[in-house]
Amino acid sequence: MELFFSYLSLAALAGFAVLMARRTGLPAPLAPFAALCATMVWFSAAGMLGVLAAAGWIYFVLAAAAWALAFRPGAKQPVSALKAPGFAAFFVLSAALLAFFAWRQPMFSTWDEFSFWGTAAKIVKTSGGLYVNADIGWAWVGTHRPALVVLGWFFQFFGEYAEWRVLAAYDILLIAIFIALTAGCQKGKPRQWVPALGFGFLLPFVVTLYGSVTRPTDLYASALSDIPLGLTFGGALAAYYINEKKALWPSALALAALCLEKDTGFALALVAAGLIAADGAFSLLMEKVPLRRWARPATGWAGLFVTCGLSFWSWQKYLALASTADTSNVGGTQQMGMAEMVLTGVKELLGIGRTEKFTTIMGGLVRALFTSKTTMVGPFAVVIALTVAMAAGAAILTKEKTLRRQAGLFAVLGTAGFAAYFFFIGLTYVYVFRDEVSDGLVGFERYMYPYLLGWLLASAALVLRAMGSERIEGLLQTGFAAMTLALAALVWLRLPFSLTVFGGGNAAYAERWATRDEAMEVQAAVPEDAHIFFVSQGDDGSRWFLYSYELYPWYLDYSGNDGQGGGGTFALPGALEEGTLYYHPYTAEELLDCMRDRGCDYVFVERSDDLFADGYASLFSDGLAGCEEASAVYAWNEAEEQFDFVCNVGAEG
């Protein structure tokens, strides 16, 4: 039934897309992307207002009305407009993806999915509201932005919660962005729009994967934000460059959604708004348009920046009202506000009060552009060169004067935008991250991926648009197709099909299924309102995050002191080296006080060992005999002042 219910969401989305395509003059292949962005903004706003469930019902009622309005007589676009390359393909591919995921049942697999993105999706579905103040038993960082999370919720508005529906929602957004590229292709030209779709599908592989992949990749089975963030950025630009009427509202919707996908989306949105405004202003200058005719377009450009600001500010305001989180600064080591951070960074860049840390980190980031092997085609500098070359090629080969000017300007200003974004990310390493992160440039490639993905996508949009008016007939078309085939060969060589969610077997999820089964056994043995203390000897924190997700809405306690992280290893003081991550050096009395002070009436011993048994067997009425062969659940016995064995978890038979 979950598949059927997911199709209902897709059908509702289709109603709005068809209405946009038929009654606004928007090129049909751009309509699904615009509709998805509007959907994310709608539900994000509803979540902030506390009316998420009601907004869902209103959405589906309006979708039914959209279907009726789309086909009323007098529509601006004929029905034949919906036959544009890619429009029908979006719904066919989305329906096929939903069916495939319903069969394959892909699952979350990364730390960040359990520490936020996947857990937040489960909280929203379970509670019917946003996740900011979720009672989850640990230092919940519910300040991340909601657009992608509520998109996953939209595709499971009806029916039960299922991870695959969240993952499918993310991929449907990506499909919509890839389909948007085809709006620049000529009708009846599959030699153009088929490579366009192929390029879009391959792009995340090429940019975000590198070297030999030895494990199943979760690229298209991931609830993380980086890839959707980058492609939404590119989609906002593509919607502008492909739509020859230059309507700004589709890009405005995309920018609003972008600011609500992740904090860094605001920086990307400002770059995109700047590129669009600069393109429009430069065009008016070249055409020598009188200043009196600048008012209307200038209002539109200003509207893009206002949209970004309102979208970003709304979430900050919501957090200030709904939570105790401090939204006045960017956090980290310096506790600066965003404006203060940028101003301080600019001063250091100009040599005013420059510190050794600034020089070292910025120099290291610049070198990393040219030396680190971070993409399938080489260092990031190679990707930058490829992107500029594509835009320049479109400018050189097109016969269309306006497009030549646009593509040439984009090649220059896109590079300037990257420099600005790169500098902004550098400032976070200087002023926000801890020294162990900054010194090693940890996660550098992950912060670069979004801009490069969007930049490449927008360059491809310009190339595809230029195909219809190129100087040398078929050169761009042939070259783009050849490049796409070359990228496909590269991905195939670096990433065998069997290591993707599309070709991998169920073995990739065997451990997750076992974990889920154990969590269900714990839930059956423990009341929902109880607090559960978690023990997993040798844990690096990942098991605690995993079970915290699996057991929700059951309350899994942080289970340890805040300085050493939740869950993890418990042993007597001195049993392990001090400072070992997730090692909690408690005496038996201290551990009991920790459990009882936190109100934990149950203990889930997921993994025990000799260290735990030697130190704490006296706290358990069976001396921990119940968890010698399998995981076990214990309940507090007030009369005996010990924990009694309740049941084994995950034991055979």
N, C-alpha and C positions, 0 to 999 in steps of 0.2 A: 504493500500500500504506500510505502514511503516514496516509491518511484512515481506512482500516480499523483500523489500530493505535490511532488516536486514539479511535475508537468503542469499542475494548476498554476504554480508560481510563474513558470515559463510562459504559459498562455496569457497570464495577466500582464507580464512584461511586454509580450508581443502586441497586446492591445495598444499600449502607449507608443510603442515603436511604429506601428502602422499609422496611428493617428499623426504622429510627428512627420512621417514621410509623406503623407497624403495632404496634410493641411497646413504645413509650414514652409514647404519648398525646400526642406532639408534633403540633401541627397540620401536616398534610402539606406545605403550601407552605413551611414553615420548614425542612423536613428537608434539602433540597439544600444550603442555606446552612450548616446545622450540619455536614453531611457534608464539605463543602469545607473548613470551618475545621478540623475534625478531621484532614483529609488534610494540610493545611499544617503543623499542629503535629506530626503523626506523622513526616513526612519531614524537618522541621527538626530534630527531636530525633535522628532517625536519622543525619542528616548530621553533627551535632555529635558523635555517638558513633562516627562512622566506619563505619557499616554501611548506607549509603544503598541500595546495590544489593540487599542482603539484605532490607531493609525493604520494598523494592518487590515482591519475590516474595511475601513474607509478606502484604502488603496484598492482592494479587490472590487469594491462596488464601483469606484471610478474607472477601473480597468474595463469592467463590463460596459460602462457608458462610453469609454473610448472606442471600443469595438463598434458600437452603434454609430458614433459620430464620424468615425473614419470612412464609413461607406455611405454616408448621407449624400444625396445629390448635391452637386456644386463644389465638390472637393477640388482644391487647387491643382493637385497632381492626379493624373489618370491612374487607373489601376495598373497599367503597364509599367509605371515608374517603380513599382515594387518588384519588377523582374530584373532590376539592376544587379550586376554581378555582386554576389556576396550576401544580399539581403536574405534570400531564402536559405542560403548556405549557413547563415548564423543559426537559424532555428533548427535546421537539420543536424548540424554539428553539435549544438547544445543538447538536443534530445538524445542523440547518440551517446554523448558523453555521460549524461545522466544514467542512461541504461547500462553503459559499461561500468560506471562506478557503483551502481546498485548491485551489479554482479560481482565485481572485483572487491568491493568493500575496502578501499584503501583507508588507512588509519594515520593518526598523528604519530610522529616518530622523533621529533627533536625537542631539545630542552626548552626552547622558547615557546613551543606550542603548549607544553604542560605548565610553564611558568606564567604564560599569559594568553596567547592567541587562541589556543584550543580551549583552555579553561574558561576564558571569557565567553566564548561561543556557547559553552555548556551552561554557564550561569544565566545568560540572557534567555536561552530556551527554557531553562528550568524555572526561573523566577518571573519571566515576563517583563523584565525591566533591565536597565543597564547594570553594569558590573562594578561600578565605582566603589560602593560601600559593601561589597559582598562579604559575608561572614565566612571566611575561608580558613581561619586558623593560623595565619602567618602574616608577615608584613606585606600584604597584598598591594601591588603597585597598580592600582586601577586607574591610572592617569593617562594611559595610552588611548589614542583616539578611536572612535567607534565605527567609522564608515564600513570597513571590511567585515567587522564582527556582525553588524546588523544586516549586511548583505547575506552572510551565511544564515542568519536567522530568517530572512525573507524566504529563502528557498526551503525552509522547513517550518513555515508558519503553520501549516497543517501537518498532523501526524507526529510521530515520536522523534526524539533527538537521535541523529545518526551522524557520525563524523564524516562519512563520505558525502553527505549533502552539503556540509560546510566547504569541503575541498572542491566539490563540483561548482559551488557558487563562485569561488575564486577563479576557477578555470573558465567559467562562462564569461566573466568579465574580461579575461584575456582574449577569448575568442572574439568578443565584440570589438576589442581594440584592433585585432588583426584584420577583422572584416572591414573596419573603417578604412584601412589602406586601399581596399578595392574601390572606394568611391572615386579615386583618381584614375581608374582604369576605364577604357572604352568598352561600351556594350558589345557583346559578341566577340570579345578578345580574350579567350581563356589563356592565351600565351602571356597575357599580362596579369590577370587576377589570380591565376593558380600559383605562379611564382611569388606573388605578393603574400598570399596566405602561407606558403611554405617559408618565406623569409621571416614572417612574424612568428611562426611556430618554432623555428630554429633559433631565433634571436636570443631567448633566455639561455638556451644551452651554450651557445657560442660565447656569450659574455660572462656567464656566472659559473661555468664549469671549466676546469682546466686539468691538464695532466691525465693520467690513467685513472679512471674511476673503478674502484674495486668493490663497491657496495651498491645496492639498488639506490638510485637517485630519487629524491622526493620532490623534484622540480615541479612536476605537475600534480603532485599530491602533497602540497604544502599549504599551511595556513599562515605562513609568515608574510610580512607586508612588503618586503623590499622589491620583489618583481612586480606585483600590481602597482606599487607606488611609482616605479620608473616608467612603466608602460602607460599608466594614466597620464603622467606628465607628457609623454610623447603623443598620446591620444589627443590631449588638449591642443597641442601644436598642429597635429595632423588635421584635426577638425577645422582649423583655421586655414591652413594652406591648401587643403583639398577643395574646400567649399569656395568656389569662385565668386559667390555672392558676398563672401566675407561677413556673413552673419556671425556676431560674437557670442550669442547666447549659448550655443553648444559648448564653446570653449569655457564660458563662464561656469556652466554646470560642472564641467570636468575639473576646473580649478577649485570650485567649492568642495567637491568630493575629495580632491587631492589634499586639501588642507585638513580634512577630517580623517585621512587614512593613517597619517603618522606625523609626528612633530616636524621632521625634516621636509614634509610635504609643503609646508608654508614657504620654505626657501625655494623649492622647486617651482611652486606656483608663482612666486614673485618673478622668477627668471622667465617663466613662460609668458606672463602678462607683459613683462618688459620687452620680450622679443616681438610679441604681437603689436604692441603699441609703437615700437620703433619701426617695424615694417610698414604700418599704416602711415606714420608721420613721414617716413622717407618717401613713400609713394606719392603723398600729396606734395611734397617739396619738388620731386622730380617732374610732376605734372603741372607745377606752378599754379596750384589751386589758391585762389585768394583767401586771405585769413578769415574773412567773414564766413567762409564755408567750412572752417575747421571745427566749429562749435559742436556739431552733431557727432562726428567721428571721435573728437577728443572726449566727449561725454562717455562714449562707449568704452574707450581705453581706460578712462578713470573708473568706469564701472567695474572693469576687471580687477583693478587693484582694491576697490571697495569690497568686491565679492570675496577676495582673498582675506582681507582684513576682518570682515564680519564673520566669515567661516571660522577663522583661527580664533578670534576673540570670543565667539559664542561658547566654544568649548572651555576656554580659560575661565570665563564668567561662570559657566555651569559648575566647574570644579570648585571654584571659590565658594559657591553657595551650597553645593551638595556634599562636599568632603572637607576633610581637614588638611588636604594636601596644599603645600605652599606653591602657588603658581606664579609668584612674583619673580622667580629666577629660574635659570636653566639647570640648577642643581650642581652637583659635583663638588670639586675641591674649592672653588672660588666663590660659589653662591652668588653669581652675578645675574642681573637681568639680561635678557637677550640684547637689548640696545647697548647696554653697558659693555657687554662682551665684544660686540662688533666694534664699538668705538675704541675700546682699549686695544683690540687687535690691529685696527688701522693705525693707531699711534705707534705701536711697536713695528709695524711694517714700514712706516716712514722713518723709523730710527729714534722715535721719542720714547725714552725709557725702555729700550729693547732689552729683554732678558736673555740669558744663555739658553733657557728652556725653550723660548720662542724660536730662536735661531736653530737649535738642534732639531726640534720636532718639524718645523716647516721645511728645513733642508732635507730631512729624512723622507717626508711625504713627497717632495718633488722628485727625489732620486727613485722612490718606489714606482713612480709613473713609468720610468724607463727600464727598471731592473727587475721588478717582481714579475714572476710568471703567473699572471692572474686570469687570463682568458685563454680560450682555445686558439686564438690567433696571435698570442704573444702578450707583452706588457700592455698596460692601458694606453700607452702612447701610440701603439699600432691601431687600436680601436679609434682613438681620436683622429688619427690620420685617415683611416678608412671613412669615417663619418664626414670629415671635411671634403674628402675627395668625391664622395657621392653627391654632396650638395653642389660642389664646384662643377662636377660633370653635368648635372642637370642645368646649371646656369650656362655652361659653354655650348651645350648641344641643342638647347631648345631654340625654336624660332620665335617664341612668344616673348615679347619685350618685357611685359610685366613679370612673368615667371622668371626670366633671366635676372631681373633686378632682385626679386624675392630670394631666389636660391643663392645668389652671390652674397647678399646681405646676411642671410642665415648662416652661411659658412663662416663669416667673420664674427657676427654677434653670438652665434652658438658657442664659439670658442671662448669669447669673452664671458658668456654666462657660465661656462664650465669653470673658468678661472675664479669667478666670484663664488660659485658653489664650493669649489675645492678649498678656497680660502676659509669659507664658513665652517666646513668640516674640520679643517686644520685647527680652527679656534677651539673647537670642542675638545681636541686632544690637548691643547695647551691649558685651557681653563676649567674643563669639566671633568675629564677622565682622571682616574687615579694614576699614579706614576707607573705602576706595573703594566697598565694598559697603554699609556702614552709612550713609554720608552720602547715598547715592542710594537707599536703601531697596530695593536690588536684590532681586528675587524676592519682594517682600512679598506679592503676590497669590497666589503659589504656596503660601505657608505658610498663608494664610487659607482657601484652597479646601477642604482636608480637613474642617475643623470645620463650615464652612457647608454642605457637601454632606451630611454626616451629620446635622446639626441639622435641615435641611429634610426629609430622608428620614424621620427619627423623627417630625417634626410631621405629615407626610403619613400615617404609620401611625396616629396618634391620630385624624386626621380620618376615615380609612377605617373605623376601628373604630366611630367615633361614628355612622356612617351608618345602622347597624342600630337605633339607639335615639335618633334626633334628635327634637327637640320639633316641628319643622315638617317634616312628611313630604316627603322629596325635596329639601329645600333644600341640604343639604350635598352630596348626590349630584350635583345639577344644578350647583352652584357649583364643585365640584371638577372636573367634566367640562368646564365652560366655561373654567376656568383652564388646564386641560391643553391645550385647543384653542387658547387664546390663546398659550400658550408654543410650541405647535407652529407657529403662524403666525409668531411672532417668529423662531424658529430658521430657518424656511423663507426668510424675508425676509433675514435676516442671513447665512445659510449655505446657498447653493444646494446641492441634492442632489448635483450633479456635483462638488462640492468635498469630498465625504466618501469614505471607503473603500468605501462601498456604491454610490456612483454614479460614482466617478472611473475613468478609464481606466488602462491600463498605463504610460502616459507618465510617471506619477508615480514609477515605479520604474526607469525606463530607465537612469538614471545608476548606480543600485545594481547592476543586472544587469551593466552594463559593468565596474564595479569588481570584481564577483565573478569575472567571466571573466578579468580581468587577474590577480587574485590566484591563480586556479587555474593560470594559465600560469607564474607565479613559483614556485608550489609544485612544478610539474613540472620546473622547472629547478634547484631548490635542494634539497639534502638536508634532511630534517626536523630533524636535529640541528644544523643550521648557524645562525649568527647573521647576521641581515640588517640592514645599515645602510640607512636610509631617507632619500631626498632628494626634497623636493617644493617647489620654489622658489615663494615667494609663499604658502605654506600658513599658515593661521591656527591650526594644530593639529588641525583637524577631519579633514584627509586622513590624518594620522598615526594618529589614533584609529580612523578607518574601516579603514585597512589593517591596523592591529594586530588588529582584530576579524576581518577577512576572512581573514587569513593564519593565525590561530591554528589548530592548535597549533604552526605554524612560529614561530620566535622573531624578532619584529621589535624590534630594539634601540631604546632610547630616542632614540638618534641626535641627540645634542646635549647641551649642558651643562644641569645641573639648574636653573640660575638663569633660563634663557631658554626652558625647555620643550622637549619632544621634537619631533623632526622639524623642519619649517619651512625657513627660507631660510638658505643658507650663502653667505657672500661674504667677500672680503678685509676686514680691519679698515679702517674708514673709508669703505667703499663705501656704507653706509647709515647713517642717524642712529643713534647709540648709544641703547640702550634700546628700540629697536623690538622689539615682541613677536615671539618665535620667530625673531629674527635672530641667527645665530651667527657672530661675526666671527673667523674662523680664517685663519691663513696655511695654505698647502698642507701644510707640514710638521706643523702643529698638527692639521689635519683628519685626516691620515694616522695620526698618533699616536692620535687619538681613536678612529678605526675599529679600529686594530690592538689598542689596549689593551683594548678591549671584546670582543675575540675575533671581530670581524666579518670573515668570509671572503668575504662577498657584499655587493654594493651594489645596491639597487634604486633607480634614478633614475626616479622617477615623473613628475617635471616638471623640466626643465632650462631655463636661460636664459643670457643673455650673462654675467651676474654669476658664475654657477657655472662656465661654460666658461672665462672669463678668469682665474679664480682657481685652478682645480683640474684643468684639462685634462691637465696633466703627470702626474697620478696615474693616468691611464687610457691603456692602450697604443694606443688608437685616437683619442686626443685628444677623446673624447666624441662622435665622429662617429656612433656607434651610437644616440644618443638625440636626434639633431637632429629626427627626424620622429615619433618615438614613444618611449614609455617603454622602458627597457632594464635588463637584469640584467648585472652584471659580477662576475667571480670573481677572487680574489687569486691572483696568480702569484708564488710565492715566489722563483723563480729570477730573474725580471725585476724583482721588487719594484714591480710595477704591477698594476692591475686589468685583466683581459682581458674583452673583450666576450663574452657568452654568448648572448644572444638578445634580440630585441625583444618587447615585451609590448603587446598591444592594437593592433598594427599591422594595417592592412587586408590581408586575404589571408593 
